[in-house]
Amino acid sequence: MSDRLKVLTMAEMAANGEKPEVLFWVGCAGSFDDRARKITKAFVRILHGARVKFAVLGVEASCTGDPARRAGNEFLFQMQALQNIGTLNGYGVERIVTACPHCFNTLKNEYPELGGNYQVMHHTQFLNALLAEGRLKVKGGSFKGKRIVFHDPCYLGRGNGEYEAPRELLERLDGELVEMKRSRARGLCCGAGGAQMFKEAEPGNGEVNHERAGEALGTDPGIIAAGCPFCNTMLTDGVKHHNKEQVLVKDIAELIAEAADL
C-alpha cells in the first residue's frame, strides 16, 4: 500500500498516545468485497487529502450484527454488538463515519441500548461537513454533459431521513442531477436490505434489483450514483441484466474523489 493510502489503526494511535478526529468504520463489505474496497480506498484518499486525522479498528472490528438481527438471530447480533462496543468504548471513541448505511443505522440507533453511544455520520454527511469547513474542495470533475441519477439507500433515506447530503455533493459536480419517479421517501429498495443480500430470492415475477435498475436507466443516465455498497452491487447486477453496462454505477465517494482537489 502506498503512503498515500496508509491508514493507522486505533491500536497504533493509542500506542503513540494519539487520538483520531474520527473513527472510520469500514464495515464488512468495505473490507472484504473487491468492488466495495474501491469505495473504501476512494474515501481514504479524500480523508488524506482533507487532512483528517482518522483511524480504523482493523482486525479488532467485527460485523455490526445488522444482517444477523435482520435475519432474526438476535443472540448473534447482541454478541457482535457487545464485542464491538467493548472495543470502541475501550478506545474512548466518540465520532464514527461509515460509508455503509446499514452500519450507520445500527451504530447510530441500535448500539445505544447496549451501551454504545457515539456521534455517527454517513460518509456523505461527513464529506458535506468537510466542504462546509473548507477542508475539502471540489472542482467539478470530468462529468460535464453527463446525467447522474441518485438511488436513495433505505437505511440512509427512509430509515434516517437523510436525503439532502448526497444530493448536495452530487450538485458540486459538472453533471446534471436527475431523479427517478420513486425517489427520496418514495424510493424503492435495491433488493438487498433486511439481510436479503445473503439469501436466495423468494418466488415472484421478477428481481427487485432488476426493477430498480430499470427505473434508474429510465432517466437516461450516464452514471447511477449510490451511497451504499449493497446498493452498488445490486444496481450493478441490475444494469448488467438490462445490457446497459455502459452506464456506470459508482459510489458518491468515488465521484467526489475524482472531482476533488486532493
C-alpha positions as CSV (number, residue, x, y, z in Angstrom):
1,M,0.0,0.0,0.0
2,S,1.3,3.4,-0.9
3,D,2.0,6.1,1.7
4,R,-1.0,8.0,0.4
5,L,-3.3,5.2,1.4
6,K,-1.5,4.4,4.7
7,V,-4.2,4.0,7.4
8,L,-3.4,3.8,11.1
9,T,-5.4,1.5,13.4
10,M,-6.8,2.6,16.8
11,A,-4.3,0.4,18.4
12,E,-1.4,2.1,16.6
13,M,-2.7,5.5,17.5
14,A,-3.2,4.6,21.2
15,A,0.3,3.2,21.3
16,N,1.6,6.6,20.2
17,G,-0.6,8.4,22.7
18,E,-2.8,9.9,20.0
19,K,-6.5,10.0,19.4
20,P,-8.2,10.4,15.9
21,E,-10.6,13.1,15.0
22,V,-12.9,10.3,13.7
23,L,-13.0,6.6,13.5
24,F,-13.7,5.3,10.0
25,W,-15.9,2.2,10.4
26,V,-15.0,0.3,7.2
27,G,-17.6,-2.5,7.5
28,C,-17.6,-6.0,6.1
29,A,-18.3,-5.0,2.5
30,G,-15.8,-2.2,2.5
31,S,-13.2,-4.6,4.0
32,F,-13.7,-7.8,2.0
33,D,-15.7,-7.2,-1.1
34,D,-13.4,-6.4,-4.1
35,R,-15.8,-3.8,-5.5
36,A,-16.6,-2.1,-2.2
37,R,-12.9,-1.9,-1.3
38,K,-12.6,0.6,-4.2
39,I,-15.1,2.8,-2.4
40,T,-13.1,2.4,0.8
41,K,-9.9,3.5,-0.9
42,A,-11.6,6.5,-2.6
43,F,-12.9,7.7,0.8
44,V,-9.5,7.2,2.4
45,R,-7.9,9.3,-0.4
46,I,-10.4,12.1,0.4
47,L,-9.7,11.9,4.1
48,H,-6.0,12.1,3.5
49,G,-6.5,15.0,1.1
50,A,-8.6,16.9,3.6
51,R,-6.0,16.2,6.3
52,V,-8.5,14.4,8.5
53,K,-6.8,12.6,11.4
54,F,-8.6,9.2,11.3
55,A,-8.1,5.6,12.2
56,V,-9.8,2.2,11.7
57,L,-10.2,-0.7,14.1
58,G,-8.6,-3.2,11.6
59,V,-8.6,-6.7,12.9
60,E,-10.4,-5.6,16.1
61,A,-13.6,-4.9,14.2
62,S,-16.4,-7.4,13.9
63,C,-19.6,-7.1,11.8
64,T,-22.0,-4.7,13.4
65,G,-24.5,-7.5,13.6
66,D,-27.0,-5.9,11.3
67,P,-27.5,-8.9,9.0
68,A,-27.9,-11.2,12.0
69,R,-30.6,-9.0,13.6
70,R,-32.5,-8.6,10.3
71,A,-32.4,-12.3,9.7
72,G,-33.9,-12.9,13.2
73,N,-30.7,-14.0,15.1
74,E,-30.9,-11.6,18.0
75,F,-28.5,-13.6,20.1
76,L,-25.7,-13.3,17.4
77,F,-26.5,-9.6,16.9
78,Q,-26.0,-8.9,20.6
79,M,-22.8,-10.9,20.7
80,Q,-21.3,-9.0,17.9
81,A,-22.6,-5.6,19.1
82,L,-21.3,-6.0,22.6
83,Q,-17.9,-7.1,21.4
84,N,-17.7,-4.0,19.2
85,I,-19.0,-1.7,21.9
86,G,-16.4,-3.0,24.3
87,T,-13.7,-2.3,21.8
88,L,-15.0,1.2,20.9
89,N,-15.5,2.2,24.5
90,G,-12.1,0.9,25.4
91,Y,-10.6,3.4,23.0
92,G,-12.9,6.2,24.0
93,V,-14.3,6.6,20.5
94,E,-16.7,9.5,20.2
95,R,-17.2,10.1,16.5
96,I,-17.7,7.4,13.8
97,V,-18.0,7.8,10.0
98,T,-19.0,4.9,7.7
99,A,-19.8,4.5,4.0
100,C,-22.4,1.8,4.7
101,P,-25.9,2.9,5.7
102,H,-26.5,-0.5,7.3
103,C,-23.6,0.1,9.7
104,F,-24.6,3.7,10.1
105,N,-28.1,2.8,11.2
106,T,-27.0,0.1,13.6
107,L,-24.2,2.1,15.2
108,K,-26.4,5.2,15.5
109,N,-29.8,3.8,16.5
110,E,-29.3,0.3,17.9
111,Y,-25.9,0.4,19.8
112,P,-27.1,3.0,22.4
113,E,-29.5,0.5,24.0
114,L,-26.4,-1.8,24.6
115,G,-24.2,1.0,26.0
116,G,-22.6,2.2,22.8
117,N,-23.2,6.0,22.4
118,Y,-21.4,7.7,19.5
119,Q,-21.8,10.5,17.1
120,V,-22.3,8.6,13.9
121,M,-22.2,10.1,10.4
122,H,-22.7,8.6,6.9
123,H,-19.8,9.4,4.7
124,T,-22.0,11.8,2.6
125,Q,-22.8,13.8,5.7
126,F,-19.1,13.9,6.7
127,L,-18.0,14.9,3.2
128,N,-20.6,17.7,3.2
129,A,-19.2,18.9,6.6
130,L,-15.7,18.9,5.2
131,L,-16.8,21.0,2.2
132,A,-18.6,23.5,4.5
133,E,-15.5,23.8,6.7
134,G,-13.4,24.5,3.6
135,R,-11.2,21.4,4.2
136,L,-12.3,19.7,1.0
137,K,-12.6,21.5,-2.4
138,V,-14.4,20.0,-5.4
139,K,-13.5,21.3,-8.9
140,G,-16.5,19.6,-10.6
141,G,-14.6,16.8,-12.3
142,S,-15.0,15.5,-15.8
143,F,-18.7,15.0,-15.6
144,K,-19.8,17.8,-17.9
145,G,-22.8,16.7,-20.1
146,K,-23.4,13.5,-18.0
147,R,-26.7,12.8,-16.4
148,I,-26.3,11.5,-12.8
149,V,-29.2,9.8,-11.0
150,F,-29.0,9.0,-7.3
151,H,-30.6,5.9,-5.7
152,D,-31.6,6.5,-2.1
153,P,-30.4,3.7,0.2
154,C,-33.2,2.6,2.5
155,Y,-31.3,2.9,5.8
156,L,-30.0,6.4,4.9
157,G,-33.2,7.8,3.5
158,R,-36.4,6.4,4.9
159,G,-34.5,4.9,7.9
160,N,-32.8,8.1,9.0
161,G,-34.3,10.9,7.0
162,E,-31.1,11.9,5.1
163,Y,-31.9,12.8,1.5
164,E,-30.0,16.1,1.1
165,A,-26.4,15.4,1.9
166,P,-25.8,13.0,-1.1
167,R,-27.6,15.3,-3.5
168,E,-25.7,18.4,-2.3
169,L,-22.5,16.6,-3.0
170,L,-23.6,15.5,-6.5
171,E,-24.7,19.1,-7.3
172,R,-21.0,20.0,-6.8
173,L,-20.1,18.0,-10.0
174,D,-20.4,19.3,-13.5
175,G,-23.1,16.8,-14.4
176,E,-26.9,17.1,-14.4
177,L,-28.6,15.6,-11.3
178,V,-31.8,13.8,-12.3
179,E,-34.4,12.0,-10.2
180,M,-36.3,8.8,-10.6
181,K,-40.1,9.0,-10.1
182,R,-39.7,6.8,-7.0
183,S,-37.1,8.7,-5.0
184,R,-36.5,10.2,-1.5
185,A,-39.3,8.9,0.8
186,R,-40.9,7.1,-2.1
187,G,-37.7,5.4,-3.2
188,L,-37.6,1.7,-3.9
189,C,-35.3,-0.7,-2.1
190,C,-32.4,-2.1,-4.2
191,G,-33.4,-5.6,-3.0
192,A,-30.5,-6.2,-0.6
193,G,-32.0,-4.8,2.7
194,G,-33.2,-6.9,5.6
195,A,-30.4,-9.5,5.0
196,Q,-31.9,-10.3,1.6
197,M,-28.5,-9.8,0.2
198,F,-27.4,-13.1,1.6
199,K,-30.3,-15.4,0.7
200,E,-32.0,-16.7,-2.5
201,A,-34.8,-14.6,-3.9
202,E,-38.3,-15.7,-3.0
203,P,-40.8,-16.7,-5.7
204,G,-42.2,-13.8,-7.7
205,N,-42.5,-12.1,-11.0
206,G,-39.0,-10.5,-11.1
207,E,-36.0,-9.4,-9.1
208,V,-36.2,-6.2,-7.1
209,N,-32.8,-5.0,-8.3
210,H,-33.8,-5.5,-11.9
211,E,-36.8,-3.3,-11.4
212,R,-34.9,-0.6,-9.6
213,A,-32.1,-0.6,-12.1
214,G,-34.7,-0.3,-14.8
215,E,-36.2,2.8,-13.1
216,A,-32.7,4.3,-12.9
217,L,-31.9,3.6,-16.5
218,G,-35.3,5.1,-17.4
219,T,-33.8,8.5,-16.6
220,D,-31.2,8.0,-19.4
221,P,-28.2,8.5,-17.0
222,G,-24.5,8.3,-17.7
223,I,-23.9,7.4,-14.1
224,I,-26.0,5.8,-11.4
225,A,-24.8,7.2,-8.0
226,A,-25.0,5.0,-4.9
227,G,-24.3,5.7,-1.2
228,C,-24.2,2.1,-0.1
229,P,-22.0,-0.9,-1.0
230,F,-25.0,-3.3,-1.1
231,C,-27.0,-0.9,-3.4
232,N,-23.9,-0.6,-5.6
233,T,-23.7,-4.4,-6.0
234,M,-27.4,-4.8,-6.7
235,L,-27.7,-1.9,-9.1
236,T,-24.5,-3.1,-11.0
237,D,-26.1,-6.5,-11.4
238,G,-29.4,-4.9,-12.5
239,V,-27.6,-2.8,-15.1
240,K,-26.0,-5.9,-16.5
241,H,-29.4,-7.6,-16.6
242,H,-30.6,-4.8,-18.8
243,N,-27.5,-5.0,-21.0
244,K,-26.6,-1.4,-20.2
245,E,-23.1,-1.8,-18.9
246,Q,-22.0,1.4,-20.5
247,V,-23.9,3.1,-17.6
248,L,-21.5,3.3,-14.7
249,V,-22.6,2.6,-11.1
250,K,-20.4,4.5,-8.7
251,D,-20.4,5.4,-5.0
252,I,-20.6,9.2,-4.3
253,A,-17.2,8.9,-2.6
254,E,-15.6,7.7,-5.9
255,L,-17.2,10.6,-7.8
256,I,-16.1,13.2,-5.2
257,A,-12.5,11.7,-5.1
258,E,-12.4,12.1,-8.9
259,A,-13.5,15.7,-8.8
260,A,-11.8,16.8,-5.5
261,D,-8.7,18.9,-5.3
262,L,-6.7,16.4,-3.3
